[in-house]
Amino acid sequence: MKLIYKFSLWYLVITFFVLIIGGVLSYYTIKNEVDREQARYLKKNIDFTVQELTRGIFPDSLSQNRMEITRLAPNTPEIDFLVRDTMVWRDYLKRMEPQVKVSASRVINKQHYFISTYGAIVDTQDITDAVVKSITGIFLIMLVVTGFVSVLISKKILMPFNKTLKAMQSFSLRQKKALQLPVTHTVEFKKLNTFLEGMIAKAQQDYQTLKEFTENASHELQTPLAIIIGKLELLMNSEINDHQAKLIISAHDAVEKLSKMGQSLTLLTKLDNREYESEDIINFSQALKESLFAFEELIEMKSLKLEQVIEENILINIHPVLNNILLNNLLSNAIRHNRENGIIDVKLSGKMLTIANTGEPLDFPPVEMFKRFRKNNQSSDSIGLGLAIVYQICEQNNIKINYGYKKRMHVLNLVFQ
């Protein structure tokens, strides 16, 4: 849920409870005011009747229009105004209705008169209905207005924030220019932009430093490693005994593994930094056939049986270099971890590439298959980075990869999404 909608929702919830409390207060305020006004009006009628009786008007002529006048004993004490609520039956409404009755007694011209009058008051249910209708109408109006204003506020006030988000989403550490954030006059957004600009500038600097170090280290290491390999090969061709030959071969293999490891780690670093992004559409079917042709001799040397079903003209969006690395690692993995006279089964359709090979089951959980330096036989000549590179390439190119072991065969599925 967007921030502005959360603010609006909280505002409406608070407003709802405020209106409920206000409605209750309004109900009692209106009821008390109506009752007081009705009582005041009836008191004025009694005062007017007293004036008329003082002028000598006959009481029977005043006993009308809800006015009742009766005589009391002259020595009875006078009664001040008495106000009370009663319920009376209304024939035309077919129900009981509330009314207020005001009475008082006065001695006029040596006669003691008891004067009373009554009047209908507003029913509490009517007041409740009126208050509920008013509050409901106000709440609905506020709901519509708040929703409309929320959209305007989201577009106007939060516009710099949204622009900042878009700038961050489109920003890449690989680009050398500084991050350009929108100008804003809101203090909080200014602070946010200042923080982001400083953080991104520092991240760019660190990224560039690390990138240069990685590239330089990889490049500089390859030269001495190549020299060491060359010297070891020269030693192997010279006159040496069997024990020395074994030591040289062991050193040669270790140096070659170190060289491959350095290249693989450099590649993984580039993949992590997303340096291989491309909009190229390649013919995956043709690329797969070319990779299989390149591995044909290795497959024959290990006496493997290759079964392939490749659908023509399967097109996917991937960088050509990454595609070549992906296929080479998958096929070399299927060959290296296969057994003599084993099987490699390659199937390609518009939705999925499946590469299966015979082999012994894993000696670790399958969920660790794509972790770096994880391999089935820790003593093998594999450096344990091939499938980690495959997984990284798939993740960056929207390809889902999963592993299974069925009928003594390792099965890797690459699903094109």
Beta strands, then each sheet from edge to edge (+ up, - down):
strand 1: 67-72
strand 2: 82-90
strand 3: 95-108
strand 4: 111-120
strand 5: 281-283
strand 6: 305-310
strand 7: 315-317
strand 8: 343-348
strand 9: 352-358
strand 10: 399-406
strand 11: 409-416
sheet 1: 1+ 4- 3+ 2-
sheet 2: 5+ 7-
sheet 3: 6+ 8+ 9- 11+ 10-
end
